Amino acid sequence: MNSKKLFDQAKKVIPSGVNSPVRYFEPYPFFVKKSQGSSIWDVDGKKYVDFCNGYGALLLGHTRKEIISAVSQQLKTGTLFCAPTEIEIELSKLIIGNFPSIDKVRLVNTGSEATMTAIRLARGYTKKKKIIKFEGCYHGAHDSVLVKAGSGAAHHGISISDGGLSEVSKHTLVVQYNNSKELEQVLKKNNDVAGVIVEPILANMGLILPGKNFLSEIRKITRRFHVPLIFDEVVTGFRVSPGGAQKYFGIKPDLTTLGKALGNGFVIAAVGGRKEIMNQLTPTGKVYQASTFAGNPISVSASIASIKTMNKLKNKIYPKLEQYCTLLSRAIDDMASDLKIPHQINFTGSMLQIFFTNKPVIDFRTSKNADAKKFQKMFRSLLKSGVFIAPSQFETVFLSDAHTKTDLNKTLDAYQTALKSVKN
Ligand SMILES: Cc1ncc(COP(=O)(O)O)c(C=O)c1O
């Protein structure tokens, strides 16, 4: 039981023993020794099929050879310069090539930094204050967006974080996901809105798909009110398609945030968009954003290798992910139906989630209605069978290109046992 021993030590020196709250689960999380492809091993030698996948970051799987090789090469010539490099231009061109809505892009380190910068840009550009977000969308751990957020905040019941300033959060207006009428009404009542931020596919309240016309409606409405629309594609960028959810749904936002699969396991994120907005960034403009590690050559080389691999193999990777995800989702759905367990399963592309409820899950409220205790029971049973999914109802199951048919078979056996345990 080395994980237990390590957790006891960790709790003494790290708050709650973890460096991000979503990693904690009862009675203690397993400690990781190594990973490869679709697998992750704990310090006790147990092997898991990994469907947490760095919360969606590892689209190409762990230790992907093209990326490890690019990073190994880069390590030989330096890790941090804090002066411009040619590879930053190469990466920016790759991002712009994949995302037609992006004229210019600035590299940052994390998704939180990307959304913080996007919001500051929207405020700087419009000279307005308020931001509209959708309940349950998670955009990172900063005050403007840590309001009725999903993911760990929803899991731990934090609607507004202690220590967050009400002077800041009062400028964040919250509307229901999949409710474009409500967005329109709020915009009619407020003429001080700087931007609307949305996860085009909501992957932080479990998985919630946008209704048929939701994204095109909010695009139309924000245009009509001259309010910049920010697509937070930290999860969906490169995952839903090489051009993200915006390419998949054919919508052009004004600003886009990217992270996770942009670096396939390396620390990198980005904010990009229309040049008249992006040019507000200092030193050309007066919207300040800065970082010591932004555009560091290690992350940039990893990202270039990731994007080139995704672009080169797109006709193989994305259809395979969709085929595997559909197969997994339909089989889990059938098993739960056979066991007469009330449930919903939402899936698309390489993402899925099950909810133990009778009603379709389309927003924060319907997701909250699902039986999260049953989900925890299922999670624990899956773990026991060697299948690792994120430990919360308010997260998503992520597939990677490294998953194999053997992984799927093992996973389906594990779900069968887990669903039986939920029934009892
Ligand atoms: C949609 C979305 N935006 C932003 C973030 C924040 O990214 P990071 O954890 O890299 O700060 C996340 C993290 O899960 C996310 O899912």
The ligand as an SDF file (V2000), in Angstrom:
LIG
                    3D

 16 16  0  0  0  0  0  0  0  0999 V2000
  -12.5820   24.5350  -20.6730 C   0  0  0  0  0  0  0  0  0  0  0  0
  -11.4350   24.8410  -19.7650 C   0  0  0  0  0  0  0  0  0  0  0  0
  -10.9250   26.0770  -19.7480 N   0  0  0  0  0  0  0  0  0  0  0  0
   -9.8930   26.4040  -18.9590 C   0  0  0  0  0  0  0  0  0  0  0  0
   -9.3240   25.4770  -18.1150 C   0  0  0  0  0  0  0  0  0  0  0  0
   -8.1780   25.8620  -17.2450 C   0  0  0  0  0  0  0  0  0  0  0  0
   -7.0080   25.2790  -17.7350 O   0  0  0  0  0  0  0  0  0  0  0  0
   -5.7560   25.0430  -16.7760 P   0  0  0  0  0  0  0  0  0  0  0  0
   -6.1280   23.9780  -15.8030 O   0  0  0  0  0  0  0  0  0  0  0  0
   -4.6560   24.6480  -17.7280 O   0  0  0  0  0  0  0  0  0  0  0  0
   -5.4760   26.3420  -16.1050 O   0  0  0  0  0  0  0  0  0  0  0  0
   -9.8250   24.1790  -18.1010 C   0  0  0  0  0  0  0  0  0  0  0  0
   -9.2470   23.1680  -17.1980 C   0  0  0  0  0  0  0  0  0  0  0  0
   -9.7210   22.0850  -17.0090 O   0  0  0  0  0  0  0  0  0  0  0  0
  -10.9070   23.8490  -18.9250 C   0  0  0  0  0  0  0  0  0  0  0  0
  -11.4460   22.6180  -18.9320 O   0  0  0  0  0  0  0  0  0  0  0  0
  1  2  1  0
  2  3  1  0
  2 15  2  0
  3  4  2  0
  4  5  1  0
  5  6  1  0
  5 12  2  0
  6  7  1  0
  7  8  1  0
  8  9  2  0
  8 10  1  0
  8 11  1  0
 12 13  1  0
 12 15  1  0
 13 14  2  0
 15 16  1  0
M  END
$$$$
